[in-house]
């Protein structure tokens, strides 16, 4: 399948309603841009951490997350697709650690708040909104470096651990979701190394062919979600369609 082949979304019931958290980020914005004009899509509700956005939220403010979920439910009814395109790798007083000697309690707490707790609260308020009479998906961006089994380099302790926690939350939610809504999926996604602000300081060692644009990554991820079935729920999927061990 080539990068410019059509995005069908044929496994979803049309017209579908999608809610994207993190719509002002590179991958989130690309998902919105791909979904909004698609003939199978009725509406895309774009939630952003930008204060001036019509639908704004903070990953550290559960009330704001609940408000976005309630607004989407009121506008759309059942949701077919919820994408959580958020995350933090570096910020003020938060840098990937090269050694355990650099671990810091505040940095660890910040990474967990954004990379694990925030998406968990989004799941809390949106999993119950997923469509029950056809395929529906809750998907959040994780990372290959959050795989415990795949960790051979060490370092980046806060980011790795917070993404590993997110993967476990996805697995646990998927177990419960299977009991409540058998046709729905809860999955984590590895978007690849994408040319966004998150990866910008760490792109020097990445081969140009392996550095994805946000548009290429988003299109690939949406294709993956289109191919998945309920049997694939509770797992971490890479942008190229491969399953990554937790």
N, C-alpha and C positions, 0 to 999 in steps of 0.2 A: 504494500500500500504506500503510495507516494504522499509527500507532504501536502500536495495540492488536490488530492482526491477528495470527493465530496464528504462532508460530515452529515451522515444520514439521520442519526438519532432514532433509527427505526425500531429499537427495542422499547422505546417509551410510547405511551399513549399520547397521541396528539389531540388537541394542542396542549403542550406542557407548560407548566409554570415553574420558574426557577428563581431561587433566592441565593445571591452571592454576597457573602461577608468578606470584606477586604477588597471591595470593587475599585478602590483607587490605587491599589498596588499593581505591579507589572502583570502578574499572572491573572489576578482577579479582574483587572480591566480587560485583558485579552479574552477572558471567558465571556464577559458581558458583551464585548464587541462581536464575538462569534455567535453567541446565542440570540441576541436581540433581533437580528434580521432573518433568522432561520425560519423557513416556512412552517416548521413543526412547532414553533415556540409561540405561545400566546402572549407571555410577558416575562420580563426579567426584572426582578426587584434588586436594586444595587444598594447594598449597605456599606458605608465607608466610615473609617475612623477620622475622616476629615470633618472638623467641627461645623463647617458650613454646608455639608451635604444634607439633602432633604431627609435621608434615612441615615443618621449617624449613630455610632455605638462606640463603646470602649470595651475592650476585652477584660478590663478590670472593674467594670460596672455592670453587674448582672441586670439591674433595672433597665439599662439601655438595650441590652440584648433581648430581654423579654419584650420590650416595647417594639423592636423591629420585628420579632417573630409574630407578635399580635397583629401588627399592621399588615404583614404579609398574609396572614391567615384571613384577615378581614377583606383584603383585596382579591385574594386568589382562591380561597378555600383550600382544599388539599394541595400540597406541594409535591411536584414530581422530582425536583432536584434541588438539593441544598449543597452549596460549595463553600467551604471555609478556606479562603486563600490568604491566611494570615501567618505571621511568624516573625521572630526576631533572632538574629545571629550576633549582631553587633549594634551597640548604641553607646550613649554616654555612660561611662563606668561599666561597660559590658563588652568584653572582647573574648574571642575564643582562646581558651587556655592551652598553652603548650606543655604545661606540667601541672601535676597536682598541687604544687607549691603556690600556684596562682589562683587556686579556688577561693571564692569569696562568697560569704553568705548572702549578701545583698544581690550580687550578680546571679547566683543560683535561684534566688527567690524571684527575681525579675524574669529570668528565662522560663521558669515553670509557670509563672502567672500568664505569660503571653502564649507560650507554645503548648501548654497542656491544660491549665485551668480554664483559660478563656474558651478554647474550642469545646471543652467539656460542658461548659455552661451553655454554649450555643446548642450543643446536642440535647441538653436537658430541655430546652425550650422549643426545639424544632423537630425532634424525632417523632413526637406524637402528631405532628402536622403532615407527615408523609402520606401520600395516597395509599389506600388500602386495596383498591380494586384493579390495580395494574402495577407494573414495575415502578419503583421509586428509589432514590439514592440520596444518602447523606455521605459526603466525601470531604475530607479535610487534608490539607497539604502537610505531609510529614517529610521525612528525609531518609535516604539510605544510611546516613551516618547514625540514625537512631536505631538501627538494627544491632541487637546485642550479639547475635551470632556472626554478623559480618564485620564486627569491629576488630580490626587487626593493627590499627595504627595508634589507638589511644588518643589522648588529648581532646580538646573541645568538650570538656567534661559537662558543662552546664547545658550546652546545646544538645549533645548526644543524649544526656539523661532526660532532658525535658521532652525530646522527641520520642524516646523510648517509653516514657510515661504516657504520651499521647497515643502511641501504638497500643498500649495495654488498655487504655480507656476505650479506644475504638473496638478492640476485641470484646471487652466486657459489654459494651453497649450493643454490639452485634448479637451477642448471645440472647440478651433480653429482647432485642428487636425481633429476632426470629420467632420468639414465643408470642409476641403481640401483633406482628405484621409480617407474615411469612413471605410476602412478595417484595419486601423492602431490603435494601442493602445499607450497611454502614462500613465504609472502607477508608483506608489511609492511602495517600498518593505521594509518590516520589516524583517530582517534576523534572528531574535532571538538574544539571548546572545551568541556570538560566541567567541571562544578562539583565539583571535587575540590581537595585540598590543593595539588596541583601548580600549578593555574591560579589559585588564590584571589587572590594579590597582583596579578594582571594582568587581572581581570575588569571593571574600571571602564569600559573603552571597548567592552565587548562588548554588543551589543544583546540584551535579555532573550530574544528569540525564538531567538537563535543560541547561547545558553548551554544546553547539553544536561545533563540529569541523567545520572548514571552508568548508571541503568537504561535510559534511552532510547538512550544510546550503545552499551551492551553488546548490547541487542536488535538494533539496526541492524547492528552488526558481525557478529553471529552470522548474521543474514539474508544479509549479503554473503558470508560464508564458505559458506553453504548454496548460493548461486547460482554460485560460482566452479567452474571446471573446470580440469583439469591445464594447459590452454592458457593459463590466467591466472596461472600460477605465476611467481615471480620479479619481481613488480610491487608497487607501493604503491597500496593501495585505500582510498578514503575511506569514511566511515560511510554516505554517501549512495549508494554503489555506483559512484562515478566513479573512474577511474584517474588517478593523479597522476604526472606525469613525475618521474623520479629527477633 
